[in-house]
Amino acid sequence: MLHPDFKNGEKLDLQTALSLFVITMGFLFYIDASPGSQAMMSALTMLAGVAWLIGHSVWKHWHPAHHD
């Protein structure tokens, strides 16, 4: 049984988790991709995840009132 004061997931940042998921999935797609357009789309997926992660961290830095 869990302790009543157990506070699992209260500080979970969904944007960070989703951007890391996109980066990971892009990497996994890149492993299986054939040369050409599949590899390019996988790399673009990873870059989109990195841009999302950086953009969100910059947003959190400049707008702290929106986050706890």
C-alpha positions as CSV (number, residue, x, y, z in Angstrom):
1,M,0.0,0.0,0.0
2,L,1.3,3.5,-0.8
3,H,1.9,6.0,1.9
4,P,-0.8,8.7,2.0
5,D,1.7,11.5,1.5
6,F,3.2,9.9,-1.6
7,K,3.2,12.6,-4.3
8,N,4.1,10.8,-7.5
9,G,4.0,12.8,-10.7
10,E,3.0,16.2,-9.2
11,K,6.0,18.0,-10.8
12,L,5.8,16.1,-14.1
13,D,6.4,18.3,-17.1
14,L,4.4,16.9,-20.0
15,Q,6.0,19.1,-22.6
16,T,9.5,17.9,-21.7
17,A,8.3,14.2,-21.6
18,L,6.6,14.5,-25.1
19,S,9.6,16.2,-26.7
20,L,12.0,13.5,-25.4
21,F,9.6,10.9,-26.7
22,V,9.7,12.5,-30.1
23,I,13.5,12.6,-30.1
24,T,13.6,8.9,-29.0
25,M,11.1,7.8,-31.6
26,G,13.0,9.7,-34.3
27,F,16.2,7.9,-33.3
28,L,14.5,4.5,-33.4
29,F,13.0,5.3,-36.8
30,Y,16.5,6.4,-38.0
31,I,18.0,3.0,-36.9
32,D,15.5,1.2,-39.2
33,A,15.4,3.8,-42.0
34,S,16.7,3.1,-45.5
35,P,18.9,5.8,-47.0
36,G,17.1,8.7,-48.6
37,S,13.8,10.2,-47.6
38,Q,13.2,7.9,-44.6
39,A,16.5,8.8,-43.1
40,M,15.9,12.5,-43.8
41,M,12.4,12.4,-42.2
42,S,13.8,10.6,-39.1
43,A,16.5,13.2,-38.7
44,L,13.9,16.0,-39.1
45,T,11.8,14.3,-36.4
46,M,14.7,14.3,-34.1
47,L,15.5,17.9,-34.8
48,A,11.8,18.8,-34.3
49,G,12.0,17.2,-30.8
50,V,15.2,19.0,-30.0
51,A,13.7,22.3,-31.1
52,W,10.6,21.6,-29.0
53,L,12.7,20.8,-26.0
54,I,14.8,23.9,-26.3
55,G,11.8,26.1,-27.1
56,H,9.9,24.9,-24.1
57,S,12.9,25.4,-21.8
58,V,13.3,28.9,-23.1
59,W,9.6,29.6,-22.6
60,K,9.8,28.3,-19.0
61,H,12.8,30.6,-18.4
62,W,11.1,33.7,-19.8
63,H,7.6,33.0,-18.5
64,P,8.0,31.6,-15.0
65,A,4.5,32.6,-13.9
66,H,3.0,29.8,-16.1
67,H,4.9,27.1,-14.2
68,D,5.2,26.1,-10.6
